[in-house]
Amino acid sequence: MRGNPLSKTEYDFIIVGGGSAGATLARKLADSTPASILLIEGGPAYEDDPKVMYLKESLGLVGDPTYDYDYPLVPQERGNSLLRISRAKMLGGCSAHNDAWALRAPDADMDRWEAAGADGWNAATTGPYFEQVLTDMKVHPVTRTAELSQAWIAAAAERGWPEIDNTRGEYGQGISWVSLNEHEGLRYSTAMAYLFPLSDLAPNLTVQLETLVSRVLFDGTRAIGVETDRGSFYASKEIILSAGSIDTPKILMLSGVGPADHLAEVGIDVLIDSPGVGSNLQDHIETPVTWEATRPAGESINGLDLGMYASLGRSDEDFDTQITIGHFNYWLETEPFDELEHTELAFTFAPNVARPSSRGVVRLASSDWRDKPLVDPRYFTDEANEDEAKLIAGIKLAREFAQTEALRGWIVREIAPGPSVQTDEELGAYARRYSNTVYHPMCTAKMGSDDDPMAVVDGRLRVRGTEGLRVVDGSVMPEIVRVNPNITIVMIGARAADLIAEDHA
């Protein structure tokens, strides 16, 4: 369906959100059970839109209201208050909107999930699901022909940094060619992998597009349906929220499931006092270092061939910082990034805080579902100031690499932060002012054990205190993974399909 009113309003399962997890869950659940499934997606499919289909177009989607929900931040105490969180308004969600870095999460991160109370989500259990979705989404290593990327590999070798292979889940301090969910220039999103063509869907799966869910309907504490801008729909078995780490907590809170004090403030009756809803927000934050280049970088699918991994904090982890190397000026030209000089030829080294210490929140602006939620990542507010310190160290690391023989011939001059910015105080001020989200907000309805009052869902993704309601998306992460999280979210959708099928066998 393409947004027309449905004649049928009752299903076995309703999935809210057709993004990275939701599209995966819908297809795999439809394949494993004869149950009737309704997938509700807020945006269009864009099944034939070249701006969505072709990976080279990805940067043009960000901030465009046709394709992006584009959430502003509340004013930040220490970070960049002008940032906006991009969330894809389309089938496939952010997997249809991003740069297609398709990285398997480190095994250590998955084992930390289970240690934090996410029962059953360790590396051994999730491993087969990672393999499954990497195959489904045609993930492959990036082509390795760009001369600038080869120079970075040589520069790393000069400094004694090994070449690792994150396409196979190898991590630790080093440099790696990345892998992409891409096929013949097309971004192979979850919509591509699991739902297109929509004209050939399984008979037990219905997709309702351009439909916005305002709240979950309950009978007592049992979820029985959803209210949308196109009427109400009902499920005999389960409602599954896959709306992402901003809109899933928003829907829960509008439905009366959330922190009791906050719900009372905005005039919503409390059904379940769940203080963890909208809390624990974690995101990767980055800062660019950019040089004017002597010549073009060379052939690349999207100019983002390499990831570097470094241990720059006080912990003994194998890495706590992920670095993106881009064959261009830092790509944002909105305020305040428009202050940074842009040259015709440039390249960028952008460290991000892979294991952030700062924690933020998502809250309701009002009881009106049409209002955008209040997104407050609280960047750089960790008590020990570790997040800022890692970015300062990342800028210094960039400058060390710029002195290598392999890169020296590529550099005309440092554009940003520029040679006048030298002290830790100056570097920290630059890092905070020109910080940017990597668009990875996670963890706002986290998994956890029965004795964790902040755990919103259990290890089977069931919302505590309710019946017939689950969350299946990046909000259930107890802790953000240290790499681009999209493939981990797809994995969550694939494993959830099996958990749900088991529970209704």
Secondary structure as UniProt FT lines:
FT   STRAND          10..16
FT   HELIX           20..32
FT   STRAND          37..40
FT   TURN            47..48
FT   HELIX           50..53
FT   HELIX           55..61
FT   TURN            62..63
FT   TURN            65..67
FT   STRAND          71..73
FT   TURN            81..82
FT   STRAND          84..85
FT   TURN            91..92
FT   HELIX           93..96
FT   HELIX           107..115
FT   TURN            116..117
FT   TURN            119..120
FT   HELIX           123..136
FT   TURN            137..138
FT   STRAND          139..141
FT   HELIX           147..158
FT   TURN            159..160
FT   HELIX           166..168
FT   STRAND          174..177
FT   STRAND          179..183
FT   TURN            184..185
FT   STRAND          186..187
FT   HELIX           190..194
FT   HELIX           198..200
FT   TURN            203..204
FT   STRAND          205..208
FT   STRAND          213..219
FT   TURN            220..221
FT   STRAND          222..228
FT   TURN            229..230
FT   STRAND          231..241
FT   HELIX           244..254
FT   TURN            255..256
FT   STRAND          257..258
FT   HELIX           260..265
FT   TURN            266..267
FT   STRAND          272..273
FT   TURN            275..278
FT   STRAND          281..282
FT   STRAND          285..286
FT   STRAND          289..293
FT   STRAND          306..310
FT   STRAND          321..326
FT   TURN            335..336
FT   HELIX           337..339
FT   STRAND          346..353
FT   STRAND          360..363
FT   TURN            369..370
FT   STRAND          374..376
FT   TURN            379..380
FT   TURN            383..384
FT   HELIX           386..402
FT   HELIX           405..408
FT   TURN            409..410
FT   STRAND          411..416
FT   TURN            419..420
FT   HELIX           424..433
FT   STRAND          436..437
FT   TURN            444..445
FT   TURN            450..451
FT   TURN            453..454
FT   TURN            459..460
FT   STRAND          462..463
FT   TURN            464..465
FT   STRAND          469..471
FT   HELIX           474..476
FT   HELIX           486..503
//
